[in-house]
Amino acid sequence: DRLADTPAQVVTDLGVTLVQNQLAVALLGDQTSHEGPARSAYYRWFLMDPVERALRPVREHAAQSRLWAADLRAATSRGTPGADTLVDQLLKDSPEFAEVWARHEIVANSEQRKTLVHPELGEIELDCQILHNEDRGQRLLVFTATPGTVHADRLELLTVVGRQFSS
């Protein structure tokens, strides 16, 4: 809540958003309202949830799928509770996940720059700072734009209009 002018949220290593500030909700939608397996952004992504998929440009979908499958592989190797269940469910329900999972790729989450797609403002290029807790089970994501760019202007506009776009 102290990051009033910066979108921020806390996410588990299974892609479950635990808390978002108002600007993160305005940017990404309310990701805390889902129930059951759909609480995981990974689950929503691989089961082709149109809202989840619309957050990223189509040109980045394949890379996003590889990254998130690798994130899940890391979560299973750490013994994260629920990781094996989520993987089993995705293997059963998502041909895309099964294909990506079968590659056994290890992708470093070095993605510092993200292009997000907002329904009213269009593409916004943001830097994403990721802070992990000690056991890497949770991460704080903080999104910022390069000052003086159109993307900073769009983020500033989102700060002004706030939740009206996320309704």
Secondary structure in CASP SS format (residue, H / E / C, confidence):
PFRMAT SS
TARGET T0000
AUTHOR 0000-0000-0000
METHOD secondary structure of the structure
MODEL  1
D C 1.00
R C 1.00
L C 1.00
A C 1.00
D C 1.00
T C 1.00
P C 1.00
A E 1.00
Q E 1.00
V E 1.00
V E 1.00
T E 1.00
D C 1.00
L C 1.00
G C 1.00
V E 1.00
T E 1.00
L E 1.00
V E 1.00
Q E 1.00
N C 1.00
Q H 1.00
L H 1.00
A H 1.00
V H 1.00
A H 1.00
L H 1.00
L H 1.00
G C 1.00
D C 1.00
Q C 1.00
T C 1.00
S C 1.00
H C 1.00
E C 1.00
G H 1.00
P H 1.00
A H 1.00
R H 1.00
S E 1.00
A H 1.00
Y H 1.00
Y H 1.00
R H 1.00
W H 1.00
F H 1.00
L C 1.00
M C 1.00
D C 1.00
P H 1.00
V H 1.00
E H 1.00
R H 1.00
A H 1.00
L C 1.00
R C 1.00
P C 1.00
V H 1.00
R H 1.00
E H 1.00
H H 1.00
A H 1.00
A H 1.00
Q H 1.00
S H 1.00
R H 1.00
L H 1.00
W H 1.00
A H 1.00
A H 1.00
D H 1.00
L H 1.00
R H 1.00
A H 1.00
A H 1.00
T H 1.00
S H 1.00
R C 1.00
G C 1.00
T C 1.00
P C 1.00
G C 1.00
A H 1.00
D H 1.00
T H 1.00
L H 1.00
V H 1.00
D H 1.00
Q H 1.00
L H 1.00
L H 1.00
K H 1.00
D H 1.00
S C 1.00
P H 1.00
E H 1.00
F H 1.00
A H 1.00
E H 1.00
V H 1.00
W H 1.00
A H 1.00
R C 1.00
H C 1.00
E C 1.00
I C 1.00
V C 1.00
A C 1.00
N C 1.00
S C 1.00
E C 1.00
Q C 1.00
R E 1.00
K E 1.00
T E 1.00
L E 1.00
V E 1.00
H E 1.00
P C 1.00
E C 1.00
L C 1.00
G E 1.00
E E 1.00
I E 1.00
E E 1.00
L E 1.00
D E 1.00
C E 1.00
Q E 1.00
I E 1.00
L E 1.00
H E 1.00
N C 1.00
E C 1.00
D C 1.00
R C 1.00
G C 1.00
Q E 1.00
R E 1.00
L E 1.00
L E 1.00
V E 1.00
F E 1.00
T E 1.00
A C 1.00
T C 1.00
P C 1.00
G C 1.00
T C 1.00
V H 1.00
H H 1.00
A H 1.00
D H 1.00
R H 1.00
L H 1.00
E H 1.00
L H 1.00
L H 1.00
T H 1.00
V H 1.00
V H 1.00
G H 1.00
R H 1.00
Q H 1.00
F H 1.00
S C 1.00
S C 1.00
END
